[in-house]
């Protein structure tokens, strides 16, 4: 069973915040966090190009409520 991603993220952040962590461990944690950030950015930018919902309302339109 794999450790859930939020737990892994928290672990890597704690490693970076700990001043006593060895440099190679910090480098490894930073690499993981950078990769996660890049995947998120790629996913957000990819979805924005394919489907742009900017300016769309999440509520119901007034004319739909009227009969």
Buried (B, 14 or more C-beta within 10 A) or exposed (E): EEEEEEEBBEEBEEBBEEEEBEEEEBEBBEEBBEEBEEEEEEEEEEEEEEEEEEEEEEEEEEEEEEE
